[in-house]
Amino acid sequence: MSIITVTGATGNIGSRIVRQLREQGHAVRAVVPPGENTSLTPDEGLDVVTADFDAAAAVATAAEGASAYFLMTPPDTRQVAWQRSQVDAARTAGVDRVVKLSAYDTGATSPWTLGRWHHDGEVALRESGVAHAILRPQYFQQNLLLDTAALREGRLTTFIPPGRTVGAVDAEDIAATAVALLTSTPLDGQVVVPTGPTAITTQDVADAVASLLGIEVAIDYSDPDRTWREFRATGWPDWWIADLLDITQNASPEVNDHVNQLTGHPARSITDAARDALGVTTAA
């Protein structure tokens, strides 16, 4: 049986890809960083390997014998080198297809540091000759639902300005799109931009949570000054804070049908994502 390698296998997207691939009966090699605590347990169809992206031998092992490879690198100043080492390993191993998780506003002149780094990885893939696709998802719906304790207390903290619309996408749909590209869709270097079904505001998110919990939910907007102050105090690097602010202050309202085209099902709504995050089955 061919195996599909998934890097970032314990992350927001990678963990969902692993689960969905397993549900479809695919053999998976889940790649986790050294020291990562994971609930993944190796079995007949799941190989769990530890790989330090700085170690060429470990990266080569992750790609060895794989028919498909999900390429994900965490935000880090070493991201460009990590991406290129994975692309080289996939090409050397003869991997048939690579799907790279990129960022929405990726390009050589992206205003985001991460966008420029992701662009280099996309260039490396194009130059490799390996069949591939690029995922540039919109803002994650889950980013608006991270603090479930605060949500249950009636408070939604957000960095997106009031009234700004964004085509936020459920991480489940990003994973489902990646699974389709990893397993069945012909790859020709296409750029796929998974979005939600409609553009939403933070008020829409608050309303969805309020309906599910039967409480009032107030929006706690963290403006740029507050965000700089609070994140610097926690040790975040300036480039990462600047990216966060650019991503949220200038969030795009783009909505398209890519999820439905590739997965065969409509994109999930913010109510769907909130229901999952809060563990609620019906509206209050």
C-alpha positions as CSV (number, residue, x, y, z in Angstrom):
1,M,0.0,0.0,0.0
2,S,1.3,3.4,-0.9
3,I,1.8,5.9,2.0
4,I,1.1,9.6,2.2
5,T,3.4,11.7,4.3
6,V,1.9,14.5,6.3
7,T,4.2,17.1,8.0
8,G,2.8,19.2,10.7
9,A,0.7,16.2,11.6
10,T,-0.2,17.5,15.1
11,G,-1.2,21.0,13.9
12,N,-4.5,22.7,13.1
13,I,-4.5,21.5,9.5
14,G,-2.2,18.5,9.6
15,S,-4.1,16.7,12.3
16,R,-7.3,17.0,10.3
17,I,-5.6,15.7,7.2
18,V,-4.3,12.7,9.0
19,R,-7.7,11.9,10.4
20,Q,-9.5,12.4,7.1
21,L,-7.0,10.3,5.2
22,R,-7.3,7.5,7.8
23,E,-11.1,7.7,7.5
24,Q,-10.8,7.1,3.8
25,G,-8.5,4.1,4.3
26,H,-5.2,5.6,3.3
27,A,-1.9,4.7,4.9
28,V,-0.3,7.7,6.5
29,R,3.1,8.7,7.7
30,A,2.6,11.4,10.3
31,V,5.7,13.6,10.8
32,V,6.0,15.4,14.2
33,P,8.9,17.6,15.5
34,P,11.2,16.4,18.2
35,G,9.8,16.6,21.7
36,E,6.2,17.0,20.5
37,N,3.6,15.5,22.7
38,T,1.1,13.6,20.5
39,S,-1.8,11.3,20.9
40,L,-1.0,9.7,17.6
41,T,-0.5,6.0,18.1
42,P,1.3,3.9,15.3
43,D,-0.8,1.1,13.9
44,E,-1.1,-0.9,10.7
45,G,-2.1,2.1,8.7
46,L,-0.3,4.9,10.6
47,D,3.4,5.4,10.9
48,V,4.5,8.1,13.3
49,V,8.0,9.5,12.8
50,T,10.0,12.3,14.4
51,A,11.8,14.6,12.1
52,D,13.9,17.7,12.7
53,F,13.7,19.8,9.6
54,D,17.3,20.8,10.2
55,A,18.4,17.2,9.8
56,A,18.6,16.2,6.1
57,A,18.6,12.5,6.9
58,A,15.4,12.8,8.9
59,V,13.7,14.8,6.2
60,A,14.8,12.2,3.6
61,T,13.3,9.4,5.8
62,A,10.0,11.3,6.0
63,A,9.7,11.3,2.2
64,E,11.1,7.9,1.5
65,G,8.6,5.6,-0.2
66,A,5.8,8.1,-0.1
67,S,3.4,8.5,-3.0
68,A,2.2,11.9,-1.9
69,Y,3.6,14.5,0.5
70,F,1.8,17.3,2.4
71,L,4.4,20.1,2.9
72,M,3.9,22.3,5.9
73,T,6.5,24.4,7.8
74,P,5.8,26.3,11.0
75,P,6.4,30.1,11.1
76,D,10.2,30.4,11.7
77,T,13.2,32.3,10.4
78,R,14.4,28.9,9.1
79,Q,11.3,28.4,7.0
80,V,12.9,29.0,3.6
81,A,15.6,26.4,4.2
82,W,13.0,23.9,5.7
83,Q,10.8,24.2,2.7
84,R,13.6,23.7,0.3
85,S,15.0,20.7,2.1
86,Q,11.5,19.0,2.0
87,V,11.1,19.8,-1.7
88,D,14.6,18.3,-2.4
89,A,13.8,15.2,-0.3
90,A,10.5,14.7,-2.1
91,R,12.1,15.0,-5.5
92,T,15.0,12.6,-4.6
93,A,12.5,10.1,-3.2
94,G,10.4,10.1,-6.3
95,V,7.3,11.3,-4.6
96,D,4.5,11.6,-7.2
97,R,2.7,14.6,-5.8
98,V,3.3,17.4,-3.3
99,V,0.7,19.7,-1.8
100,K,2.1,22.8,-0.1
101,L,0.3,24.7,2.6
102,S,1.1,28.3,1.8
103,A,-0.5,31.7,2.8
104,Y,-3.2,33.8,1.3
105,D,-1.2,36.8,0.3
106,T,1.9,35.0,-1.0
107,G,4.3,36.6,-3.4
108,A,7.8,38.0,-4.0
109,T,6.6,41.4,-2.8
110,S,4.0,40.2,-0.2
111,P,3.5,42.7,2.6
112,W,3.9,39.7,5.0
113,T,7.2,38.2,5.9
114,L,5.5,34.8,5.9
115,G,4.1,35.6,2.4
116,R,7.6,36.1,1.0
117,W,9.0,33.0,2.7
118,H,6.1,30.9,1.4
119,H,6.7,32.3,-2.1
120,D,10.3,30.9,-2.0
121,G,8.8,27.5,-1.2
122,E,6.4,27.8,-4.1
123,V,9.3,28.7,-6.4
124,A,11.3,25.7,-5.2
125,L,8.3,23.4,-6.0
126,R,7.9,24.8,-9.5
127,E,11.6,24.4,-10.2
128,S,11.6,20.8,-8.8
129,G,9.5,19.4,-11.6
130,V,7.4,17.4,-9.1
131,A,3.6,17.4,-9.7
132,H,2.2,19.8,-7.1
133,A,-0.5,22.1,-6.0
134,I,-0.5,25.2,-3.7
135,L,-3.0,25.8,-0.9
136,R,-3.4,29.5,0.0
137,P,-6.4,29.4,2.4
138,Q,-8.3,32.4,3.6
139,Y,-8.3,33.4,7.3
140,F,-9.1,30.4,9.4
141,Q,-12.5,30.4,11.1
142,Q,-10.8,28.6,14.0
143,N,-8.7,31.7,14.7
144,L,-11.9,33.4,15.7
145,L,-12.9,30.6,18.1
146,L,-9.6,29.8,19.9
147,D,-10.5,31.0,23.4
148,T,-13.6,28.8,24.0
149,A,-13.5,29.7,27.8
150,A,-13.9,33.4,26.9
151,L,-16.6,32.6,24.4
152,R,-18.6,30.7,27.0
153,E,-18.3,33.7,29.2
154,G,-19.7,35.9,26.5
155,R,-16.5,37.5,25.1
156,L,-15.0,37.2,21.6
157,T,-11.5,38.6,21.3
158,T,-10.4,39.5,17.8
159,F,-7.8,41.4,15.9
160,I,-10.1,42.0,12.9
161,P,-11.6,45.5,12.8
162,P,-15.4,45.8,13.5
163,G,-17.4,45.6,10.3
164,R,-14.6,44.2,8.1
165,T,-15.8,41.2,6.1
166,V,-13.5,38.2,5.5
167,G,-14.0,35.0,3.6
168,A,-12.9,32.9,6.6
169,V,-12.6,29.2,6.0
170,D,-13.1,26.2,8.3
171,A,-9.9,24.2,8.9
172,E,-11.9,21.1,8.1
173,D,-12.4,22.3,4.6
174,I,-8.8,23.2,4.2
175,A,-7.9,19.7,5.2
176,A,-10.6,18.2,2.9
177,T,-9.3,20.2,0.0
178,A,-5.7,19.0,0.7
179,V,-6.9,15.4,0.9
180,A,-8.5,15.6,-2.5
181,L,-5.3,17.1,-3.9
182,L,-3.1,14.4,-2.2
183,T,-5.2,11.5,-3.4
184,S,-7.2,12.0,-6.6
185,T,-7.1,15.4,-8.2
186,P,-4.7,15.8,-11.2
187,L,-2.0,18.3,-10.2
188,D,-0.6,20.9,-12.6
189,G,0.8,23.5,-10.2
190,Q,-2.6,25.0,-9.5
191,V,-3.2,27.5,-6.8
192,V,-6.2,26.7,-4.6
193,V,-7.7,29.3,-2.3
194,P,-10.2,27.6,0.1
195,T,-12.7,30.1,1.5
196,G,-15.9,29.9,3.5
197,P,-19.3,30.1,1.8
198,T,-19.9,33.7,2.6
199,A,-17.9,36.7,3.8
200,I,-18.4,37.3,7.6
201,T,-17.8,39.9,10.2
202,T,-16.8,39.5,13.8
203,Q,-20.4,40.3,14.6
204,D,-21.5,37.3,12.6
205,V,-19.2,35.2,14.7
206,A,-20.5,36.6,17.9
207,D,-24.1,36.0,16.7
208,A,-23.3,32.4,15.8
209,V,-21.8,31.7,19.2
210,A,-24.6,33.6,21.0
211,S,-27.2,31.4,19.2
212,L,-25.4,28.2,20.1
213,L,-24.9,29.0,23.7
214,G,-28.0,31.1,24.4
215,I,-26.1,34.0,25.8
216,E,-25.0,37.5,24.8
217,V,-21.5,37.7,23.3
218,A,-19.6,41.0,23.2
219,I,-16.7,41.7,20.8
220,D,-13.4,42.5,22.4
221,Y,-11.4,44.2,19.6
222,S,-7.7,44.3,20.1
223,D,-6.5,47.3,18.1
224,P,-2.9,47.5,16.7
225,D,-1.5,49.4,19.7
226,R,-2.9,46.9,22.2
227,T,-1.8,44.0,20.0
228,W,1.8,45.2,19.8
229,R,2.0,45.8,23.5
230,E,0.5,42.5,24.6
231,F,2.3,40.2,22.1
232,R,5.7,41.9,22.6
233,A,5.2,41.2,26.4
234,T,4.8,37.5,25.6
235,G,8.0,37.4,23.5
236,W,6.6,37.2,20.0
237,P,9.1,38.5,17.4
238,D,8.2,41.8,15.7
239,W,7.9,40.3,12.2
240,W,5.3,37.8,13.5
241,I,3.2,40.5,15.2
242,A,3.4,42.7,12.1
243,D,2.2,39.8,9.9
244,L,-0.6,39.1,12.3
245,L,-1.8,42.7,12.2
246,D,-1.5,42.9,8.4
247,I,-3.4,39.7,8.0
248,T,-6.2,40.8,10.3
249,Q,-6.4,44.5,9.6
250,N,-6.5,43.8,5.8
251,A,-8.4,40.6,5.8
252,S,-9.8,39.8,2.4
253,P,-13.6,39.3,1.7
254,E,-12.8,36.9,-1.1
255,V,-15.2,34.0,-1.4
256,N,-15.1,31.3,-4.1
257,D,-16.2,27.8,-4.8
258,H,-12.9,25.9,-4.6
259,V,-13.9,23.8,-1.6
260,N,-17.0,22.5,-3.4
261,Q,-15.2,22.0,-6.7
262,L,-12.6,19.8,-5.1
263,T,-14.4,18.0,-2.3
264,G,-17.9,17.7,-3.7
265,H,-19.5,19.4,-0.6
266,P,-20.2,23.1,0.2
267,A,-17.9,25.0,2.4
268,R,-18.8,24.9,6.1
269,S,-20.2,28.0,7.8
270,I,-19.0,29.8,10.8
271,T,-21.9,28.2,12.8
272,D,-20.5,24.8,11.8
273,A,-17.1,25.7,13.1
274,A,-18.4,27.3,16.3
275,R,-20.6,24.2,17.0
276,D,-17.5,22.0,16.7
277,A,-15.3,24.3,18.8
278,L,-17.8,24.6,21.6
279,G,-19.0,21.0,21.5
280,V,-22.6,22.1,21.0
281,T,-25.0,19.9,18.9
282,T,-28.0,22.3,18.7
283,A,-28.6,26.0,19.1
284,A,-29.8,27.0,22.6
